[in-house]
Amino acid sequence: MRTKTPQRRTARPKEYPTEHWLQTLQPYLTPQQYTLLQYALRALLVIGALAQTRLCLWLGNRTGIAPNTWRQRFKRLRLHAFPEAPIFRTLLASVVAQLRLPRVLLALDATACGTRWVVLSVSVVVYRHAIPIAWRVLKGNHPEAWNPHWLALLKMLKGALPAHLPVWVLTDRGLWSPELFRAIVRNGWHPLMRIQAWGTFRPRWGRTAQAIASFCPEPGESVAVSGWAYGYGLRCTLIVCWGCEAKEPWYLLTDVSDAAWAGWWYGSRSWVEQGFRWLKRGGFGWHKCRLGSAVGVSWYWLVYAVGCLEVAQAGASCSGQGLWDRRRCSASVFLQGQMACGALWAGATGFG
């Protein structure tokens, strides 16, 4: 009589909310990379930094593995090539799906870490913060054209979102270019690009170009004029918005006609500055990481991006429990989310 061979049962580690976000990226990572990113994310949510010494000491105390072993493991991780295209597309789709955004506001901007690195970042602005979903790491104090990098990032993100979902891309005055405008339109998205006031614009109903400043409305109003911008033959819509308490109006270019109401969304672009502050001294301490390679910075920014998504969702679920003043928000959504995630992971077990 044949007896059945007993099946081996392996202990499954306890699952936590952050496991879900990393699982969406697992098909594009090796098992070693996936495991190290798990540990790095747990450390980030508890100690609030990825500084090498602090990270390795904390993991050594929690796992019983020597800190120098962790140092060597993360060193090998930073030597692997970073899979940009699939990671960025998955991050964008995950952020929009998990936060259930009715419309997506993307901000293009750059941030620097001292004189060592400059990171060109595409971020989803939400909850008065920003979640990076695509980036390109460049050397600091190195003259270089940024436009090819922006075009490459936009090309990687093409098709990552459903066609019916409205996506607006916000840029500041320093990033204006007709090539970037056309690249955003090719993705099926709507640019909202701020430009200088000293240029010219030819309205559709006019034969000659006029100064852009001549379309300025009264404070508290906004206007939209269809036509051609500058001498580039770029057909677009000029939106001029002037807030009641603003010192100067916004001059914006978009591809949507009669969209004067969309100009007020440009105010959300300033949230990306708060997001950069959160990545540095405000929350995750990126300025403390002394990495020597651009690939290593890209791997750590992946941990920052997943951490921002986690604290955003955790903070949104408990935002009503925080300190609240009628005149201002005393505790941001990201701060409440960091406190909630830190409390969860501080007592978590299952390492090893």
N, C-alpha and C positions, 0 to 999 in steps of 0.2 A: 504493500500500500504506500503510495507516494504521499509525502507530506509537503505542504506548501512552505516555501521559504519565507520567513517573516520579513516584512518590509521595514527598511530602516526609516526611523522617524528622526528628523532633524529639528532641533529647537528653532523656532522662527522668532526673530527679534521683534520686540514690541514696536508697533508702527506709530508714528507721530505725524502731525500735519505736514511737516516739511518733506516727508518722504514722497508725497504725491507730486510736489513740484519738480523734484529731481527725477522722478520716474519718467516724466515726459521727455527728459533729455537723455535717458539711459540708452536708447538705440544708437546714439552718436558718440558714446563714450565707451572706453574699455572698462572691464571690471575694476581694475586698480584705480583708474581715474574717478569712476563713480563713487567708490568707497572713500577716497581721500576728500572728494567734494562734500560728501555727507559729513565727515568729521569736521571739515573746515566750516561748514554752515552751522553746525551745532555750536562750535566755539564762538563764531561771530555773534550768534543770538544771545549768548550768555555773557561773554567778556567784552563784547562790543568792539573788537579789533581783530585784525589778522596779522599783527606784528609778529615776526618769526619767533622771537624768544618767548613772548607771552603765549602764543599759540601752541608751541611745542611743550612748554612747561605745563600748560593746562591739560593738554591731551595726555601727557605722561602721567599726571596725577590721576586722571580719570580711568585710564586703561591699563596702567601698570607697565607700559612699554617705555623704554628709555627715551627721554626727550631728543637725544641726538639721532635716534632711529627715525623719529618723526621728521626731524630736520632733513635727513637724507631722502625720505620718501617725498616730501614736498619739493625738494630740489630736483628729483627725477621728474615730477609732474611738470615743472616749469620748462623742462627740456622737450616735452612733446608738442607737436604742432597743434594749434587751436583750430577746431572745425568751425569756422565762422558762419558760413551760410546756413547749415541746418540748425545750428544753435540759435541764431538770431531769429529765424522764421518761427521756430517753436516757442521762443520766449515771447514774441509779439502775440502769437495766437493764444498762449496761456494767460498772459496778463489780461487781454480783452475778455476772454471767456470766464476767468475766475472772478474778475471784478464786475462782470456784466455791464459793460459800458454801452450806452445807447449810441454814442458817437465817440470817435477816437481823436484826441488832440496830441499830435506828435510835435516835439520841439527839437530843433537841430541847434546844437551849441557846443562849445569847446570849453574844457576845464584843464587847468595845469596843476601839476604836483611839484611846486617849486620850479626849479630850472631843469629838472630831470626829464619829465614826461609831459606831453600834451595829449589829451584824449578827446577825439571827436565823437560825440555821443548823440544818438537818436533815442529820445526818451518819451515815454507816455506820461503826460502831466495829469495828475489826479490827486485829490485830497490836498491841494496846495503843496504838493511835492512832485517828484518825478521819479519814475522807475526806468532805468536804462534797459533797452532791449537790443541795441546794436552799438558797436563802438569800434574805433580804430586808434591804436596807440602809436604816437609819433614821438620822436626825440624832441626835447625842449631846446629852445634857442637855436633851432636849425631851420633856416629859411626854406620853405617848401610850399608848393601850391596845394591848397586843401580841397579844391573843387573835384579833382579826380577821386579822392577818397569818399567825398559825399556821394558822388554818382555811383561808386561801387557799393556803398552801403544800401542805397535806395534800390539798386538792382537786386541785391540779395533778398530784400524784403518784399519784392514784387510777388503778388499772388498769395501772400501769407494770410490775408483776411478776406472774408466774403465780399463779393462785389456790391452787395446791397448795403453794406455798412459804411456810413459816411466817415471819411478820414480827412482831417485838416492838418496840414503841416505848417508850423509856425517857425519863422526865421527872423533874426534881427537884421539891422541895416548892413552889418558887415558881411553877411553871407549872400547878399542879393547877386544873382547872375541869371541871364536868360537860359543858360544850359541847365542850371538847377531847377528853374521853373518848369522847363519842358520835361525833365526827368521825373518830377513829381506828378505831372499830368499823365505821363506814360504809365505810371503805376495805377492809374485810376483814382488818384487822390486829388484833393483840392489844396493848392498852395495858398498861404496867407503870409506874404513876404513883405516886410517893412522896407521901405526905400527912403532915400534922401529927398528932401523937399526942393533941391536946386535943379532937378531934371525937368524934362518936358514930356507932355502927354497930348496926343492928338485924339480928341473925342470922335466918336463915330459920325456925329452930325456936323463935324467941322472939317475944313480943308487945310488948316494950318495947325501946327503944334502950339500948345500953350504951356506956360509955366505951371508946374504941378501945384505950386502954392496958390495959384489963382482959383483952384477948386475948393479952397478951405471954407468950411461952413462956420456957423456961429457955435460958440461953446455949448455943449450938451446935445449936439446934433451930429448926424453922419449922412454922407451922400455916397452914391455909387454911380460911376460914369464908365460906360463901355467905350473901348477905342484901342489905340496902339501906343505902346510905351517906348519912349526914347527913339533911337534910330535903329532898333534891332528888328523892326517889323513884328514885334511880339503882340499878338492880339490878346487882350485881357481886359479886366475890369479894375478900375482904380477906385478904392474905397478910402474915404477920408473920415476919420472919427476924431472928435474932440470932446473929451470928458469935461464935465462941469468944473472939476477942480484940477484938471491937468494944465500944465504950463504950456504945452504945445500939442498939436494934433498928431495922429498916426496917419501916415500915408502908406497904404497897403495895396498889393497887387494880388489878384486871384483870377481864377478861370470861370467863376460863377457870375452870371449877369444878374443885375438887380439884387445884390446880396449885401446891402448896407448893414443889415442886422448882424451879419457874420463878423463885422469888424470888431465888435465888442468882445468876441472870443479871444482876440489877440492878447488881452490882458492876462490870460492864463500862461503866456510864455514866460512870465517872470517866475513862475513856480519852479522852472528848471534850475534857477539859481539857488532856491531853497533845497532842491534835491542834491545839488553839488555840495552845498554846505553840510547836508546830512551825511554824505559819503566821507567827508573829511572830519572836521572838528565837532560837528553837530551830533554825530552818531557812530559811524563805523570806522573812523580813524584811518582812512586810506593814506593820509600824509605820514603815518608812522611806518608804512611798509617800504623798506629800502630794497626794492627789487632791481636786479641788474639787466633784465631783458624785457622787451616789449611783449613777448609771448607769456612771460610770467605775470605781467600786469593784466593781460587779457584773461588768464585763468582766474585770477583773483577778482576781476570785475564780474565774472560769471557768478561767483559766490555772492558778491554784493547785490547783483541784480535779483537773484532768487531770494536773498534776505530782504530786500526792499519789498518784493511781492508778498512775502510772508507777513512782515510787520504791517503792511498796508491793509491786508485782509483782516488780520487780528485786531488792528486798531479800529477799523470800521465797525466791527462787531461789538466793540465795547466803548465806542465814542460817546455814548450817552452817559457813561458812568464816570467820565473825567471831570476835572474842574472846569467850570464854564462861567465866564463873565458875560454879561449882556453886551458889553462893548467890544470884547475880543475873546478869542479862543485861548484859554489859559494853557491847555495841553493839546498839542497837535495829534492828529491821527497816527502819525508815525511814532511819536513818543509813547503813546498809549500802547501801540502794537509792540514796540520793543520791550516795554515793561512786562506785557503779558507773555511774550515769547520767552523772555529771560526767566520769568518765574516758572514756566512750564519745563524748560530744559535744565534749570538749576537742579531740580530733583529727579531728572530723568535717569534711568538706568538702561542697560542693554548695550553698552559699549563692549567691543571686543570681537 
